[in-house]
């Protein structure tokens, strides 16, 4: 009787708990804490089901206590729990763990909001943290080559300028966690700013190919590279964890080390990461299958640096070792996530990157009258400070389903130092940029088949640029002092400059039916550029100040069609633009006898792209895709001859005296319309449970203008083939990469492509196109492996460029690594 009463009381309590609990459950992302809408919840035989609402909530009142509940949504691992256990453990929320492989079907970048791949017409490539981990010793720029159709240019060991569809530098937009990295002094030549992003902290990289100005504004002509950093876990079972990784690469004697600590509590989480990387001089390949025996050899080098003086070039007994390509760098990363009331999430993102001096190898290899020209040429420590608070909220309204407000402050410090061998005068060029930005990104829905996103962007860059020279005081090859400081023309306006932009965008997706999706969007942007020069340091005495205001309207129209279950057809027409920045309009720079000077008449350039593609896909491991595009670049900005009419230092209008040398003056100009077109294809096939093969190839072509010459940054045909093996303990990849040659007559006339960095075939030729061979073809074979000792410890090892091939990627001023052995370890503590 007593037992029966106890049983009835326990049953009554359970019954009451089921009803008082109201059976409401909240489903959220395990990593970010964001509520998940559209999670399907059903019992074992699927006789009972429900779905989470706009807030991630769902009522479970129709389920029985003994039902096993299944939680399922695209992009996350399935989760199962009995309702009885849910109540017994007093669980109010379910945390869904992202599934990396499935997550490839969800894109975050295209419309600045999460969108299914089936609704996206653009070509988007994803580099995941798992793929980055398989490689060893890569920089934030080099990880981009994991993606098909991306090529990286290098001028020095600490280089890395991504090329997308024939666009490079300030025509490709870099973004980190929703904040644009591109600033007012991003140049049109080659950039190395991507190396300031630490690969250890990357969760994924999304690369959007083609004009993407609707969501991102100026600079996104070739595409957008969006780095997403890791986010802390909130309320994880593991409250404190540590992770350590270390790797070594023999070709440049590099050592890369990282320590990451994570904290996770009920309502907040934290990630702290520190990395130190030391890169030695790069040893290039010795197998010269291109038959240019002297090309790329470093026979002599400079031993000069900030503190040591050497009057003459020094003989290099190992000419394949590219002296003055080493540098070091450290990176700090801190991110906090705090869950707030009313379905809000606050993130604070802090990043700091600083390098040593980075020698400019291509300049230190430059010769004049048969000997090295520069004794010193290096970038001073490159520093980037990044502070970004971000608020995410979830209203669930039709007009405002969810929103993100992201503020950011970035402080960038760059410098360039050079001195010639026959001089004791050292030249300093210093640039500091303070970049402020505010982004508001909102999304809503107009019913079951309509979704839209909209937002605002405000940016402001202030630039401080100065330049001066100092004379060395030396004794026994030691620099004792620097004297006689003198102001010289700075790289950018030395009396101050600024660049501001204001923009609004709207994008919507309309599902006409379950197969056909229509997408359209527009963006309006206004920019204001101000610059002023001091009288004493102006190159052009007729130009003292600038005040330019420009507006731009861009848009996208796209359509996707799902043909049966496995075919997807897509096409789009999009426009992009790039407003001239301070680097385009106000830069002064000497290179190889040419002096780039300011041009106040420069106008924005536009890109109009038609893009079409077809994909056949059985699953994420078995697919084939083909995509073609053509882009019209209107008012294309390129370097061209420019006369300074008030200059009297020489008799010719084409030259002036600059830093003691007679140089030819050039400026950036709008030189008409240009065309770029191309095609790319990707193939993936699962050979067996353990083996997978992948192949990709990219062809890009630019038209040749008889007055302006060939388009710059157009790479030759390139591609890669991968064979992957995966088991519970070991994963191995064999990859073959190749590039076709490029004819010297296809190189740009402005020098961006670096024709003078290719093999010399006729030293006495007056025409550079007959003097240099252009870029030789090349191919490399590598094998990369990873062995898992346990869930916590992994060993990485492999050999890259197995046949020790000597080669340079297109437009690069430094040869790539020869045969290299690498080993690395990663362990969780």
N, C-alpha and C positions, 0 to 999 in steps of 0.2 A: 504493500500500500504506500509506504514511504517512498520506495523506488519509483512507483508509478507517478506519485505526485512530483518527484524531482524531474522525472522524464517530461511530464506535461509542462512544468515550469520552464525547462530548457527549451522545449519545442516552442512554447509561447514566446520566450525571449527571442528566439531565432526568427519566428514569424513576425514579431513586432519590429525587429531590426531590419528585416527585409523591406517592410513597408515604411518605417520611419526613415530609413536610409534614402527612401524615395527612388532608390536604384538609379541615381544620377552619377555618371562617371565622366571624368574629364580626361581626354586623350591628348598627349603632348609629344613633341619631338624630344627625344632623350638628350640630345646635345644642346639645343638652343632653348628649350622650354617653351617654344611656340605652340599654341593650340593647333590641332590638326582637324581640318574640316573634311568630311567625306570618308571617314574611316568606317568600313563595313564591319558590323558586329553581328555574328550569327552563331547558332548552336551547331552541334555536330552534324545533324541531318538536315540543317538549313531550313527547318520548319519554322523557326523564329528568327527574326532579324531586325536590325535598326541601323541607323547611320548617324554619325556625329554632325552637329549643326555648325554654324559659322563660328561659334566660340569653342569648338572642340568638345562640346557636351553631348551626352546621349542618355536617354532614360532606358532603364533595364527592367521595367515593371512587367514586361510580358514573359520574362525568362523565369525558369524554376531554379531553386537553390542548387539542385544537382546538375544543372546544365553546364557543359564546358563551353566557355565563351571564346570565340575566335575573333581576333582583331586583325583586319587586313586593309592595306592601302598601298598603292603603287609607290615604290621608292623606299619601302621600309620592310624589315623582316616581320613575318607573321608572328603574332603573340597569342598564347592560349593560357587560360586560367579558369578554374571552376568558380561559379558565382558564390558558392559556399565559402571558398577560401578568400575570395575578394572581400566578403563581409567579415569573416573571422579575423582577417588581418587589418580590417578597417582601412582598406585602400580607397582613396578618393580619386586617384589618377592612375592612368596607364601610360608608360613611357615607351614609345615606339623607336626602335633603333634603326637608323638609316642603313640601307643596303647599298653598298658602293656600286655593285654591278647594275642593279635596277635603277639607281639614281641617275644613271646616264640617260634615262628616258625623260628626266626633268631638267629643264634649263632655268637658270636664275637671272641671266644677264640680258637677254634680248629685249624684253620690255621692262627691265628693272624690277621684275616680279616673277615669281615662280610660275612656269608655263610648261605644259606637256609638250614633248618633242613632236607629237603628231599635229600640233597646231602651229608649229614654227616652220617658216619657209626658208629662213637663213641657214647657211652652213655653220654649224657650231661643233667645235671639237673640245673634248674634256681631257685634262690631265689630272688624274686622281692622286691622292696621297700614297696609295698603294703602288702606283707606277713610279712615282718619284722615289719611293723607298728602295725599289729594285735597283736603281742606278746608284752610283757612288761618286761623290766629289763634284757634283754639278752646282753651278751658280743659279741665281734666280732667273737669269737669261737663258742659260743652257737647258733648263728643264723644259723650255718651250719647244725644243726640237723633238721631244717625245711625241708631240702632236704632228700628224701629217700636214703637209703644205706650209710649214713654217721653216724658215731658214734664218740662221744667225750670222751676222757679220762681226768681225773683230779687227780692231786696229792695234790692240795690245793685249797682254795677258789678262788684264782686268777689264775686258771688253765684253760686248754682247748686245748687238742691235738687231732686234727682230724685224724680219721682212715678211709682209703679208700681201700677196697678190700684186707685187711690184711697188708697194708703198712701204716706206721706212721712216724711222725717227719721228718727227712731229706730224707725220701723216698716219701714224698708228697710235691709238689712244691706250695708255696704260692706266688701269684702275685697280685700287686695292680696297677691298671692303666697302665698295660704293663710292669711294673718293678718288677723283681724278689725280693721277701723279703728274701728268703733263702740266708744265707751267710755262710762263712767258718767255723763258730762255731755252726751251727745248728746240734744238736746232734741226735743220733739214738734212744734215749730213749723216753722221753716225752717232748713236747714243750708247752710254753704258749704265744708265740709271736703273735698269732692271736688276742689276747685280746687288742693289741695296735691299732687295726683298729676299729674306732668308727662306730657302726651301724647307727647312725643318719645321716651319710654322704654317706651311700651306696645307689646307684641307683639299682644295681643288683649284684648278685654273680653267676658266672658260674662255675660249677663243672664238669670237664671232667674226666671220669673214665677210668683207664687203662693207659698203657705206652704212654706218650705224648712228647717224647723227640725231635721229628722233629721240632716243633715250639718253644720248651722251653728249651731243653738241659738237663743237669744233674739234678737229683733228682726227675724227674717226672715219677717214677716207678709205683706208685699207682694211680697217676692222678695229675691234676692241679686244684687248687682253685684260681679263678681269681676274685678279688674284683674290681668292677667298681664304682668309687665315682661319686657323682652328679656333673653335669656341669652347669655353669651359663647360663641363657637364654640371648640371644642378641636381642635387639630391641623389647622387650616385651611391651605389653600395660601397664603392671604394672611395673613402674620404680623402686619402692622401696617397699620391703615387709619384714615382720618379722614373725618368727615362733617360738613358745615356746612350749616345752613339759616337763612334769614332771611325774614321776611314783614312786610308793612305793610298796615294796614286803615284806610281813610279815615274811616269813621264815628266812630271813637274815637281816631284818630291813633295806633293801637297799633303797636308795633314788638316783634317776638318773634324772638329769636336763640338758636340752639343749636349747640354744638360737641360732637361725640362722637368718642371715640378707642377703638379696639378692638385688643386684643392676642390672639394665638392661638399656642399652642405645643403640643408633643406631648401633655402631660398637664394643661395648665391654660390658661385664657383669662380675659380681663378686658374689661369695658366701663366707660368713664368718660364721663359726660355732664354738661354745664353749660348751663343755660338762663337767659336774662334776658328778662323781659317787662315792657314799659312800656305801660300802658293809659291813654289820656287820657279826658276827659269824653265821654260818649256823646251823639251827635247823633241825636235821634229823627226819625221820619218827619214830613213836612209835609202829606202827603195824608190829610186827615181825612175819609175816606169814611163814618165812623161819625156825622159831623155834630155831634160834641161839640167845639166850637171851642176851649174853654178847658182841656179835660181834658189833664193831663200836661204843661202848660207850666210852665217854671221862670221865673216872672216876677221873683222875688227869691231871693237866695241868701246864704249866710253866707261871709264871707272869713276867719273865725276858724280857727286851727289851734293846734298845740302852742306856737308861738312868737309868733304875731301876734294882736293884739286889735282887733276892730272892734265898736263899740257897737251898730250898727244893721244890719239887712239891707241888701243892695246890689241895685240894679236890674240886671236882666239884659237887655241889649239884643238878645240872641239867645235867646228863651225856649225854642226847640226844643233848645238845647244844655243838657243836664242837668248843671249845675254840681255839683261834688262827687261825681262817679262814677269818677274816675280813681284808679289805684293802680299799684304796680309789685311785681314778685315775682321771686325767683331760686330755682332748684332745682338741687341736686346729686344725682347718682346714680352709684353705684359698685357693680358686681357682679363677684365672682370666682367661677370654677368650677374645681374641682380634682378630677381623676380619681384615685381611690384604689385600692389593691389590692382584690381580692375583690369586684369588680363594685360598687364604691361610688362615689358622687359627692357632693362637698361644695360647697355654694354659700354665699357670704357676701354678703348684700344690705344695702347702706347707702343711705339716702335722707335728704335734708335739704331742707326747704322753708321759706322765710321771705318775708314780704310787708312792705310799708310799712304805714302806717296806712291802713285801708280805710273811707272815709266811708260811713255808713249813710244813703243818699240818702232813703229813705222817711221816716226820723225827722227829717232836716234839712228836709224839705218839710212837716212837720206844723205846723199853725197853731193859735194860741190868741188869741182876741179880735181876729181879723183880721190878725195878724202872725205871723211865724215864731216858733215856740216855742223851738227849740234853736239856740244859736250854735255848739255843738260836739256832735257825736255820731259817734263812729267806733270801729271795732275797732282796737285796737293791733296791732302786728305779729303776724301769725298764724304760729307756728313749729311745725314737726313734724320730730322726729328719729326715724328708723326704723333699727333694727339687727336683722338676722335671719339667724342661721346655720341652714342646712338640710342634712340628711344624707339622701341617697337610697341605698337598698341593694336588692339583687336576690338573694333566696335561692332562688327557684324551687320552694319547697315548696308542697304543696297548700294548707296552712293559712296560709302566708305566702309568697306569690309575690314580692311586693315591698313596700317600706315607705318612708315619709317621716316624718322627725322634724324638726319646725320649732319653733325657739325664737324669741322676739322680745321686744324692748324698744322701747317707743315713749314719747317725751316730747313732750307737747303743751302749748303755752303760748298762752292766749287772754286778751284783756283788752277791756274796754269803757270808754270815757271819754265823759262828757257834761257839758254846762253849758248853762244857759238864758240867753237874751238879757238878762233883767233881773237877772242874778246875776253875781257875781265868784267864786262857789264852783264849783270843778270836782270832779266825782265820778269815782273810779277803782274799777273792779271787775276783779280779777285772778284768773285760774284757771290752775293747773298740774296736769297729770295725768301720772302715771307708770304706764304700762300694761305688765304682764308677761304673757306667754302661752306655753304649750307645747302643741303639737298633735302627736299621733301618728296617722298614717293608714296602714293596712295593707290589703292586698288578697290574696285567695287564690281558689282554684277547687276545686270539688268534682266535677270531671269535665268532659266536653265541653260540657255544657249548663247548668252552674251556676257562677256567680261571686259573690263577696261581698266586702264591704269593712267595716272596723270600725276604731274608734279611740277616743282619749281627748282631752279638751281641758281645760286648766286655765288660768284667767285671774285676774289680780288687778290692780285699779285703786286707786291712792291719789290722793286729791284734796286739793290745798291751795288754799283760797279765802280771799281777804281783800278788804276794801273800805275806802276812806278818802276823805276830802275835803280839798282844799287851797284856800286863797284866793289869787287872783291879785294880784300887785303890778305895776301897769302904768304906763307913761310913754310918751306919744306913740305909742300903738297898738303898743307893744312890751311883751311880758311879761318883766319884769325878774327876778321871783322868785315862788316859791310858798311860802306860809307857813300857819301854823295847821293842821297836819295833825290830823285827827280821825277816829277809827274810826266807821264806819257799818255798818248791816246788810249783810252780804256776800250775793252771789248764791247761794252754797251754804254749808253748815255751816262756820263759821269756826274751829271747834276741831278740825277734821279729819273726813274721811269716807273710806270705802273700800267697794269692791264686788268680791266674789270669786265665781267660778263653777267648778263641777266637773261634767264631763259625760262620758258614754260613749255610743257609738252603734254600731249594726249595720245593715247594708243588704245584701240579697241579690237577685240576678237569676236567674230560672229560665226557660230556654228550653224550653217544653213541646214545641215542634216548630220547624221553620224559619220559621214565620209568627207564632206566638203566644208572647209573652214576659210573664212575671209578675214584678213587682217589689214588695218589701215591706221596710220598715225601721222602726226605732224609736230613740228617744233619751231618756235620762233625765238631767235636769239639776238640780243643787242650787245655790242662790245664797245669799250672805250679804251683807247691807248693814248698814253701821255708820255712824252720824253723830252729831256732838255740836256744840252751839252754846255760845258764851260767853254769860254772863248779860247782859252790858252791851249786846249788839247783837241780841238776839233780838226778832223781831217778835211771836212768840207766846210769852209768858212761861211758859205751861203746857207747852211742848215744849222739853226740854233735850237729849234724846238719843234715838237710835233703834238698835234691834238686831233686824233682821228676817231670818228664814231662810225660804226658799221652795223647793219642789220642783216639777218639772214632768215629765210623761211625754207625749211626742208621737210620732206615727207617720205612715207613708205606705203606702198600698196602691195599686198601679197596674198597668195592663195595656195592652199594645200588640198590635195585630193587623195584619199585612201582608196586605192583600187583593189577590191577584194580584201583579203586579210593581210597580205604580205607586201603589197606594193604601195609606195607613197610617191606622188608626183607633187612638185612644188615649183613656184615661180614667183618672182617679185621684181618690182621696180622701186628703186630707192635713190634718194639724193643725199649727199653729204657735203660738208663745206669745211673750209679751214680759213679762219681769219688770220691774217698776218700777225705774228706776235713780235715781241721786242727783238728776238733773234733775227727774224726775217727782215725787219725794217731798219733796225738800228745797230747792227753788228759791224765791228771792225776786226778783221782777222786776216793774217798773212799765211799763205800756204803755197810752197813750191813756186815762188815768184809771182803769185797772184794775190792781190789785196782786195778783200771783200769790203765794200763801203756801204753806208746807209743809203736807202732810197725811199723818200717820203711819198712816192706816187704809187706804191704797191696796193693792190686790191685783193679781196678774198678770192680764193679758188674754189671751184665746185666740182663734185664728182657725181655723175648720173650713171647708175648701174642697173643693168638688166641681168638677172640671175635665174637659172633654171636647173632643176636637178631631179633625178629619179633614184629611188632606193628600193631594192628588194631585200627583205629581211625576214628570216624565219625566227630568229631570236638575236640577242646581243652578241652571240659568237658566230653567227652565220648570216652574212649580209654582203651585198655588193652595191656600191653607189657610184653614180656618174653625175658630174656637175660642170656646167659651163657658164661663163659670164663674159660680159663686155662692159667696160667703163669708159665714159667720156669725161675727161678732165678739162673743165672750162677755165680759161685764164690761168693756165698752168704756171706756177712759180718756179723759175729756174735761174741759175746764175748765167749772166751774160756780160759782155763788155760794157763799161760805163765810164763816162768822162766827167772829171771834176774840172769845171771850166775856170774856176778862180785859182787853180793851182799853178804856181810859177817855178816849182822846183826842177822841172824838166821842160824841154821844148815841146815834147809830144803830149797831146791830149789824152793819150792812152796810158800814160805812166806817171808815177809820182815817186819821190824819194820817201821811203818809210823805214825807220830804224837803220838808216845808213845805206839801204839798198834801193835800187831802182826797180819798181814792181809795176805790173800791169793791173789796172783797177777794174774790178767787176762789181756788180750789184745784183741782187735778186730782182727779177722782172716778171711781169705777166706776159707770156709769149704764146698767146693763142690757145687753140684746142688740141688735145692729145687723146689718143685711144690706147687702152690696155685691154687685152682679152686673154682668156685662158680656159683651161679645162683641167679637172682633177678627178681622180678615181681612187676608190678604196675597196678592198676586198678582204673578207675574213671568213675562215672556214674551220670548223671544229673537226679535226681529223679523227680523233678518238676521245675517250674520256679525259685523257691526259695531254693530248697534243692539239695545238691550235696554230694556224698559219695566218699571216696578215701581209697584205701588199698594198702599197700606195704609190701614186705617181702624180706629179704636178708639172704642167706646162704653162708658161706665162710668156706673153709677147706684147711689146709696145711698138706703136708705129714710129716711123722716123720722119721727123720734120726737117726739110732741107735748109731752113734758116736757123733752127734751134738744135738740130741733131737728134740722136736717139734718146728715148726716155731713160732716166736714171733708175737704178735699183731693180732692174728686171733680171731675175736670176735665170740661169740656163735650166733646162729640163732636169728634174731631180726626183728621187723617190727612195723607197726602202722596202725590204722584205724581211719579215720576222717569222721565226719558228719557235714556238713557246711550248715548254713542258711544265706541267704542274702536278704535284702530288702532295700528300699530307706533310711530307718532310722537306722536299726540295723543289725548287722552281728554277728553270734554266731558260735563257733566251739566246738564240743565235740570230744576230741581225746583220744584214748586208745593206749598206747605204751607197748610193751612187749619185753622180752628177755628170751631166754632159759638159762639153766645152763651150766657151763663148768667144765668138769672133771679135777681134779688136774693133771692127767697123760698127759693132753694135753697142759699144761703150758710149756713155754720155760725154758730151763735150765739156761739161762744167767740172769734171774731175771727181764727182761723187763716187763713181764706180772704181776708181783707183787703177786705171789702166797701167800706170807706171809701177804698180806692184806686181805685174805679171812678167814672165820671162822676156829678156831682151833677145831679139833675133837679128837686128841690124842696128848696131850702135851708131852708125853714121847717118841713118835716115833722118830727114827733117820732119817728116810727118810721123807723129806718134803712133798712128795706126799701122805704119810699116815698121816702126822701131820695136814694138812690143807684140807678143804672140797672143795676148788675151788669156783667158782662164783655161788651163788644160782640164780635160776630163779626169775623174778619179772615182775610185770605189774602195770601200773598206769592209772588213769582216771582223765582227766582235762576238764574244761569248760572255754572258753575264749569268751568275748563279747566286742563289740564296738558299742556305740550309737552316731549317728551324730545329734547334736543339729542344726547344719547348715553346709554350705559348708566350714566354717572356723573353727568350733569347734567340737572336737570328745572326747568322754569319753570312756576310756577302763577300764574293770573290769573283774574279774574272780577268779576261784579257781583252783590251780594245785595240783596234787596228792591228790585228794579228800579223799581217804581212808587212808591217812597218812602212806603209806607203807614205811618201811625201806628197802633201797636197795643201792647198789653201781653198777655203770656201770663197765663193764669189764676192768680190769687192773687199776682201780682207787684206790687212797689211801685215799679218803675222801668220806663220804656218801652223797648221793644226798639230796636235800631239802625234808622235809616232807610236810604235808598239808600247803599250802601257799595262802593267800588272797592278791590280788594285785589290785591296782587302778591307773589310769593314765589319764592325760588330754593333749590334743594337740590343740593349737589354732593358727590361723594366724591373725596377726595384720596389 
